[in-house]
Amino acid sequence: MGDIIITITKGDPATGILTLSDQGVTNAKQGDQVTWVIGPGSGVGSISGIVEKPGSADVFSPDPAPVNGTSNWQGTINPLVPIDTVEKYSINWVTGGTGWLGKDGAGQPKTFDPIIKIKA
């Protein structure tokens, strides 16, 4: 079991595309703890959810949830999930900015769809 930290380095408010430290493909092992961190200056205000895509495998147990007192989210790979399982999931996020009268687009909900692959 290990720790995987996925840093969100950039969020595109026009397309919803996130730039992630692992390029959107996470290679994890059974029992790994996965943490999503919003990088400074990324343009991402917050994560509002991390959920599996409909019809996709569910590799997390427990499912990702906010870490108390932070903007980070964390989930644990089920230790019983079969090797080579792939989960397609969504990171639901909100654009950052000052939000001053909404002129800079702050507070807009967006979605990005990366994957997690379970390796031996």
C-alpha positions in Angstrom: 0.0 0.0 0.0 1.2 3.4 -0.9 0.2 7.0 -1.3 -0.6 8.5 -4.6 -0.9 12.3 -4.8 -2.5 13.7 -8.0 -2.0 17.5 -8.2 -4.3 19.6 -10.3 -1.9 22.0 -11.9 -4.4 23.8 -14.3 -8.1 24.1 -14.9 -9.4 25.4 -18.2 -12.6 27.3 -17.4 -13.7 27.3 -21.1 -13.4 23.5 -21.7 -13.4 22.0 -18.2 -10.2 20.2 -19.0 -7.8 19.7 -16.0 -4.1 19.3 -16.3 -3.1 16.6 -13.7 0.3 15.6 -12.5 -0.2 12.1 -13.9 -1.7 13.3 -17.2 -5.1 11.9 -16.3 -4.0 8.3 -16.1 -3.3 7.0 -12.6 -1.6 3.7 -12.1 -2.5 2.4 -8.7 -2.1 -0.8 -6.7 -4.6 -2.5 -4.4 -4.8 -0.7 -1.1 -3.2 2.5 -2.3 -4.5 5.8 -0.9 -5.2 8.4 -3.6 -5.3 12.1 -2.8 -6.3 14.9 -5.2 -4.7 18.2 -4.4 -5.5 21.6 -6.0 -2.2 23.2 -7.0 -1.7 27.0 -6.3 -2.5 29.2 -9.3 -4.4 26.3 -11.0 -7.6 28.3 -11.5 -9.5 25.6 -9.7 -11.5 26.9 -6.8 -12.7 23.6 -5.4 -13.5 20.0 -6.1 -17.2 19.3 -5.6 -17.1 15.6 -6.3 -15.1 12.6 -7.5 -17.5 9.9 -8.8 -17.3 6.8 -11.0 -18.7 7.1 -14.5 -22.0 5.2 -15.1 -21.2 1.6 -16.2 -17.6 1.8 -15.1 -15.9 -0.4 -12.5 -15.6 1.0 -9.0 -12.1 0.6 -7.6 -12.5 2.6 -4.5 -13.5 1.5 -1.0 -14.2 3.8 0.7 -15.1 6.2 -2.2 -13.3 9.5 -2.5 -14.4 12.1 -0.1 -13.2 15.6 1.1 -10.4 15.6 3.6 -11.6 17.6 6.6 -10.3 21.2 6.8 -8.7 21.1 3.3 -9.7 21.4 -0.3 -8.2 17.9 -0.9 -10.1 14.8 -1.7 -9.0 11.3 -0.8 -10.0 7.7 -1.5 -8.6 4.2 -1.0 -8.2 1.5 -3.7 -10.2 -1.6 -2.7 -7.6 -4.2 -1.7 -9.8 -6.9 -3.3 -10.3 -5.2 -6.7 -8.9 -7.4 -9.5 -5.6 -6.4 -11.2 -6.1 -4.7 -14.6 -9.4 -3.2 -13.5 -9.9 0.3 -15.0 -12.2 2.9 -13.5 -13.4 5.9 -15.6 -14.4 8.6 -13.2 -15.3 12.3 -13.1 -13.7 15.1 -11.2 -16.5 17.7 -10.7 -14.8 21.0 -10.0 -15.6 24.7 -9.6 -13.7 27.5 -11.3 -11.6 29.8 -9.1 -11.1 33.5 -9.2 -12.4 36.4 -7.1 -16.0 35.9 -8.1 -16.5 39.7 -8.0 -20.0 39.8 -9.6 -19.1 36.7 -11.5 -17.2 38.8 -14.1 -14.1 36.5 -14.1 -16.2 33.3 -14.4 -15.5 32.2 -10.8 -17.8 29.6 -9.4 -18.8 27.8 -12.6 -19.2 24.0 -12.3 -17.0 21.9 -14.7 -16.3 18.2 -15.2 -13.2 16.3 -16.2 -12.9 12.6 -16.9 -9.6 10.8 -16.0 -9.0 7.1 -15.4 -7.4 4.9 -12.8 -5.8 1.6 -13.7 -5.1 -1.1 -11.1 -1.6 -2.7 -11.6 0.2 -5.5 -9.8 
